[in-house]
């Protein structure tokens, strides 16, 4: 019997990529999985995939950047299950532009989803976890918080901000039995990475350049990151809070 049997896991950005892989993994481990995404069709695909494997899941359509959406999503999840044990804040968007080419609207949308969206998820989930006196939150930051690419400054700013935010939240809620950490995916084969590559003059050459820099010699798969999230939420990590775990094939080790 898995330690996650009967636990409730809320996954934002659960309709694709790392979020989908994590939702599927937690459901396979027995968790009741709440999939949060703005894209109904992709989120329903995640739920269908979970149910076909014998897991339990349901979907709530929400834009993480909207306070009313996230408050409503948390209220629905608690009404249905009575608790939230795990939050994986994975929803994100990305643009590939230089600073001068980035509009204010693009900057604001990027920060609304990546940074404000994570704040709102935590804002409404944390009181539930305080009442329970337990919970684990994992925030998806990025290797861009440390080493970024050209034309990625706005995205990198949000991911660096998430690291600082995580540390503060971990300190604020440790006494309530809530642990808060970041996972740092390296170059992961998701739509975000593919969008970046497709915006490059030579996508194949850029992918080769990235892969050559990775000591393990390959892109991460979403499942690689999902397993790290599971670890951070597990009983093996009960003394881990306020820190980050890089899952990047050794990329950051090379600077």
VENVEN-V471974 format. One record per helix or strand. SS is the DSSP state (hx for helix, st for strand). FROM is the first residue (numbers start at 0). LEN is the number of residues. If there is no record, write none. Layout:
SS_FROM_LEN ; SS_FROM_LEN
This chain:
st_7_5 ; hx_16_12 ; st_31_6 ; hx_39_13 ; st_55_6 ; hx_66_15 ; st_85_4 ; hx_103_29 ; st_134_6 ; hx_142_3 ; hx_152_24 ; st_177_8 ; st_187_1 ; hx_190_8 ; hx_202_11 ; st_219_1 ; hx_221_11 ; hx_234_3 ; st_243_4 ; hx_251_3
